[in-house]
Amino acid sequence: MALRASIWAFCLILMATFAGWQLHGGFTGIDADFLSLIGRENTDPDKPKSNIETVRHLLARDSQQAIFMLSHPERDTLEKAANDFADKIAAMHGTQNITLPGRNNDRFADLMALYGPYANGLLSQSDHTRLTNGDGDALYRRAIQNLYSPATTLSSQSLKQDPFALLPVFLSDLGSKLGSGNNVIARGGRFYLPVMATLSADLRSTGTDPRWVKDTNAALQSIKDMTPDLTTAKTGQIFFAQAEATRAKADVQRIAIIATIGILIMIGLVFYSPIPLLGALLVVGSGLIAGLAAVILIFPTIHVIALVFGASMIGISVDYALHFLVLRTSDGSPRDRLRKIKPGLSLGLLTSVIGFGALSLSPTQLLAQIAVYSVVGLIAAYCSVLFLLPLVPARDVRASSPIRKLHDLLQIGLNRTFATRPTRLIASTVIIIGLVLAAALIPGNNDIRQFGHGNDTLISDAREIADILGLGGSSTFLRIDGDNAQSRLQTGEAVRHALSPLINDNRLGGLIGLSDLIPSIARQEENRLLVTHELYGRFGAALSDQLPVNITAPTMSADYLVPDERATMILPEIDRLHSGNSDIIRLRNATDIDAIRAAIAPINPVTLIDPADAISAQFSQYHFWAWVALGCALCIAAILAVSRYGLRSGICIFAAPAGAILIAVIGGYLFGIPQSFFTTMALFLVFAIGADYVLFLAESRNSNHDDDTRLAVLLSLISSVLAFGLLASSSVPLVRDIGSVIAIGLVGAWFLAFWMTAPDHEQGNTP
């Protein structure tokens, strides 16, 4: 026994060292993004992406950017502060590049190089309208004014490519569609300037990096301290994720500390000795260490909710220790005492592994992480009971213990609820039918907006940046499907035409699509015809006399601008407006969704997508799957119970955890807890722990340690409710709902475990 204990202790030390090295060394990322809760869909790559895949793609693109807005009453002071701040964050690890008005002067040259050869096919909307209406004279006069302007930047090459100065107006129009990211905005006596940082790939691949956020915040504060009257705002997924991660980590520490202290106090009040505390800590610690090490080993990043939930493992793993610690020293040697509880302990572990293992089949990585954490943690706790606890000196439960007295009083009350086996069989039938009806009739609520806590300051900053600069985007977007790139561009142009009245009426703040950056070939052909007939045909000769170079009308056989790799390198915005075989139109300040939907209704194939609605719809599908999986787990449990205890007794024993699930569902509904996919998955934990209770009692019924088992189950309930009840106090709504549902279900599981395993008569045998 000593050899096995030494080997197991050595394994625990290795796991603790590995977990500490990975976390403190920054090799394992901590993720707080709710999008990562969604499973990756395995659809046919040749088919259009699903809504949720498109949402994932776009939000992943958006996560590459952090936006800062600086404001000051004096423009020169503002620009100096912005440049100093840009220099600071540009030097930080994790920053790929910085975009700042006036700082990227080479961008205009790059755009001219990209668009210049195709200038005669690129028209702003206003120029297109004028030429369509036969008003080319205005464009001719503008070209002459531009030619003799002292600030002109014309060259011989630009005069040959674009003698009528059409391209600068096109680029100006494009800039207004993209937003104000390259301009300084004046409003209400203040100037506003954006600084945009693109994150490097290594920073994004490791999840939330608190160092970059911390250093950025420090740089921002430093600039504010040096510049009186400077105000700042920031937005970006990395800031929201880090805020959630910080809050969740604080919850982990608080829950773990309070739960551990509470459980230790409980054990101290039972034994009046610190030695059983040591045994409980060994089991709890081994479960937490092994579970964490397994998650780190399997997953490159850990979701913060999995960490919070993992902290509640304290309330489960301590159960195994309690069943051994409460046994009397008069029951024999440690090996003898262990032999008494091992069947129930093994069955309890088996049902818990079945329950938690079902979580690993979930399409969300979060629940897979919780499953790995729990299964490995419970197996480690089980091994610690077998290998380590027999080495801990035994101490008897004190008769004067207040918890022992509470147990005795509760037993008197429970005995008064005695019911015959036929009554319990009827109750079991009602439980099974009620569970089916509850699953079918209680409405689900999977709105993703209710799961996160949110950060009021960041939300306010994001709204201000979107309102003043038009940056940060709107969550709503349009998706254009189709295998032909040119047909998608034409559809995008039709959408722009249909939604322009809404922009003019201020029901839509603006939009940007791929067709705004790269017009369709059909539109470029139309533009060339207009330019040829309305400009070159009417004013070409007159303009040629004013120019030092010869100009020629555009030919229709010339190449057209297409969204190829070169265009994407110069215009990285293209990546944000494309997803698989779909083009994306991003909307800004979409205040009238119904009007937008009505305007695009005649245009196919265009789909209006709200990311929150898409994610919520996906969770609704997962919710249905969760009930099916839970039903399968219950069927397996029913088969195992009937196989071991016989038909009638097996049904009663199975009905205990099933009834606990029903109580959790009804209780959660009555207390206003949303019946979501996650609260349904929490029912797996109610099932696993509730099964432990009833199995321990059923296995000990014919033994002389039955009373000890009853006490251990009560102590298990107290520890579990303490741990999961603390989850109910979490600042993360999702974790709070899960903890509340589990706490309600476990109280029901404890009562039903006693009630369903009662003897046939008040003084009788096991059922």
Buried (B, 14 or more C-beta within 10 A) or exposed (E): EEEEBEEBBEBBEEBBEBBBEBBEEEEBBBBBBBBBBBBEEEEEEEEBBBBBBBBBBBBBBBBBBBBBBBBBEBEEBBBBBBBBBBEBBBEBEBBBEBBBBEBEEEEEEEBBEBBBBBBBBBBBBBBBEBBEEEEBEEBBEBBBEBBEEEEEEBEEEBBBBBBBBBBBBBBEBBBEBBBBBBBBBEEEEBBBBBBBBBBBEEBBEBBBBBEBBEBBBEBBEEBBEEBEEBEBBBBBBBBBBBBBBBBBBEBBEBBBEBBBEBBBEBBBBBBBBEEBBBBBBBBBBBBBBBBBBBBBBEBEBBBBBBBBBBBBBBBBBBBBBBBBBBBBEEBEEBEEBBEBBBBBBBBBBBBBBBBBBBBBBBBBBBBBBBBBBBBBBBBBBBBBBBBBBBEBEBBBBBEEBEBBEBBEEBBEEBEEEBEEBEEBBEBBEEBBEBBEEBBEEEEBBBBBEEBBBEBEEBEEBBBBBBBBBBBBBBBBBBBBBBEEBBBBBBBBBBBBEBBBEBBEEEBBBBBBBBBBBBBBBBBBBBBBBBBBBBBBEBBBEEBBEEBEEEBEBBEEEEEBBBBEEEBBEBBEBBBBBBBBBBBBBBBBBBEBBEBBEEBBEEBEEBBBBBBBBBBBBBBBEBBEBBBEBBEEBBEBBBEBBBEBBEEBBBBBBBBBBBBBBBBBBBBBBEEEBBBBBBBBBBBBBBBBBBBBBBBBBBBBBEBEBBBBBBBBBBBBBBBBBBBBBBBBBBBBBBBBBBBBBBBBBBBBBBBBBBBBBBEBEEEEEBB
